[in-house]
């Protein structure tokens, strides 16, 4: 859903950029890291951001997730993360999500040419926390694309290094294997630095993969590197 996500981000930044207020840093350990891990929000916690979707902790083991701005762009979506195992040094979670676009198939403002109209996805993630500073996560799952239909095996990993209560360095990688054509998709690798001011966090970095720059009346320009910018709140 890349093109719609870029439009969602443009709309979100207007609402988000002006409202942050600095405070005390609040990453107290790897268990508070949500992105790309098996960890869940605590009961009653809320998280929302620019690329980060709206997440709510139903209880300490179940977090529900949706992206409201994607829904405004006629792409309703919902998912959850259930922490099945909670041990002192590792967690295991099950995630599921569903996405369906009702935007016009001919409207390339919101949809890339070969982008599926929706998908169902599920996966299992295991996260190991090391000495309250480092967390390593691995994920494997299945995704069913809709219109055009495709069956995909998904896999990836995340390495987080908490350099201090307010400083985080994250390396993420993922790819997909098309079970019908036996083809490996282009790997996506992201490296970013994030800073925390109490409830407000911001991240900047670079991503490697295949990214399309759309030009009206012209063939999209594909580039291998794309800047990463995200801001989010957790409260």
N, C-alpha and C positions, 0 to 999 in steps of 0.2 A: 504494500500500500504506500509506496514511496512518494509518489506525486501528491497524494492527498495529505500525507504527513508533512510535506514541506509547506503546503498551504495552511495546515493546522498550526504549524509552528509560527508562521507569519502572523496569524491571528492571535495566538497565545502571547507572543512577546509584548504586544501592546498592553495586554492586561497585567502582565507579570512584572515587567522591568521596574516599574516605579514604586513598588510597594515593600521592598525589603528593608529591614533595619538591622544594623550590625548588633551582635550580642556576643555571648560567650560560645566558644567552640563546644560541640556536643557529641563527637564520635568517641564513645567510651570503650570501643572494642569492635572486633570483626562481626559480632552478632548483630550490630546495628546496620550492617551493610546489606542493602536489599537488591541492588541491581546485579543480575547475573548470578545470584547465590540461591541457596535453599532456604535462607532465613525468611521469616514472615514478620509483619508488623505486630506490635503488641495490641491487646484488645483496646478498641476505641481510638487508636492512632490513625491519622490521615496523612497521605502524601500526595502531592500534585506538583506538576512542573511543566516545562516547555515541551520536551520530548517525553518526560516521565508522565505516565498516565495517572489518573485519579485512583488511589488505592486506599482501602479501609480495612482495618483489622477487626473482623467479626469477633474473634477471640485470639489468644496467643498463638494458635496453630493454623488459623484460616484467614487468608486475606483475599478480598475480592477486588477486581481491577477492571476499569473501563477508561476509555479516552473520550471525554465529553465533546471535545471539538471535532473529533472524527465523526461522531454522531451528527453534529450540526452540518457536516459535509456529506450527509446521506450515507454514512458508513457506520451503522451501529456495530458495537463490539462489546464483548464481555469476557471475563475470565476469572480464574481463581488460582491461588497457590495454597496447597494443604501440606503442612509439615507433618510427615508420617512418623519420622524418628527424630527425637531431640536428645542428643547425648552431650556430654561435657565438651568434647572436641569436634564433633561432627553432627550435621543435620542432613536429613534426606526429605525431599519434598516432591509432591506431584503437582504439576501445573496443567491447566487446560484453558483453551480460549477459542472463541468463535468470532469471525469477522465476516460481514456481508455488505457489499456496496450496492446501493440503489441509484447511484449517479448514472447518467447517460453513458452508454458504452462508447458513443461517438464524441464525448466531451473530453478531449485530451488535457483540458485544464485541470481535471481532477483524477485522471486515470492514464497510466502509461499504456502503450499500445498492446503489449503482451502480458500485462499484469492481470492476474486472476481477479474475478469479481468477489471472491471471498475464500475463506479457508476455515477448517477445523484443525486444531493442533493440540497435542498433549506431549508431555515429557516428564522425565524424572531427573532431578538435580541432586547431586551430593556435594556438600561443602565441608571442608576440613579447616578448622581454625588452628593456627600455630602460634603459640606464645603471645596471644592477644595483639599481634601485630600484622600477621599475614593470614589470608584465607585463600584457599585453592578450591575451585569448583569445577565439576565436569557435568555435562548434560547430554542426554540422548533422548530422542523422541520420534514422533510420527506426525506428519502433516498431510492433510488432504486438501488440495487446491480445488476450487470450483470455477468452472467456466473461464478458461479451459481446465479440464480435470487433470489432476496429476497426483500420484502417490509419492511422498518424499520421506526419506529418513533424515532426521536432523541431528546434529551433534555440535558440541562446542565446549568452551571452557573459559574461565575467568580467574585471573590472579589479582588480588588486592593487597596492597601494602600500605598500612596505616603508619605513615611517617611521624605522626603526632596526632593529638586530639582534633586538630583542624586541617590536617594535610593528608590527602589520599592520592595514591597513584594506582591506576587500574589498567590492566591489559586484558582485552577480550578477543576471542576468535570463534568463528562459527562457519559452518558450511552445510550443504544439503546434498543428498544423493537421490537422484530420480530413479525410483524403483522400476519404472516402466522402460526407460531408455538406457539405464545403467550408466548415467552420466553424472559426474561430480560438478556441482555448481561452483561458481567463483567464490573462494574463501573471503570472508569479511574479517578484517582485523582492526581493532580500535585501541588506541593508546590515549589516555587522558589523565589530566590532573584535576582534582576537585578540592575545593576549600569550603569549610563549614563555618558559618556564623550562627550559632544556636540553631534555630529552626530552618534557617535559609542556607542553601548550598548552591554552589556554582561550579561548573566543570568546563574545561577547554582542552582540545586535543586534535588528533588527526585520525582519519579512518582510511583503510585501504580496501578496495573492492571494485565494483563497477557502478558508476554513478552517471546518470543521464542529465544533461543540461538541455532543456527544451527551448527550441527556437521556432517561432511561428513561421510556417511555410518551409521549414528546413528540416533535414534529418537531425535527430538529437545528437549532440556531441557527448561522447562517452569519455569520462576521465577516471583515472585509477585512484586518485586521492581526493578526499573531501574533508573540510574542516568540521570539527565537532564542537558544538556549543549547547550546554544545557543548564538550566536553573530549576531548582525545585525546593519545595518546603516539606518538612515532616514535623507534625505537631500533634 
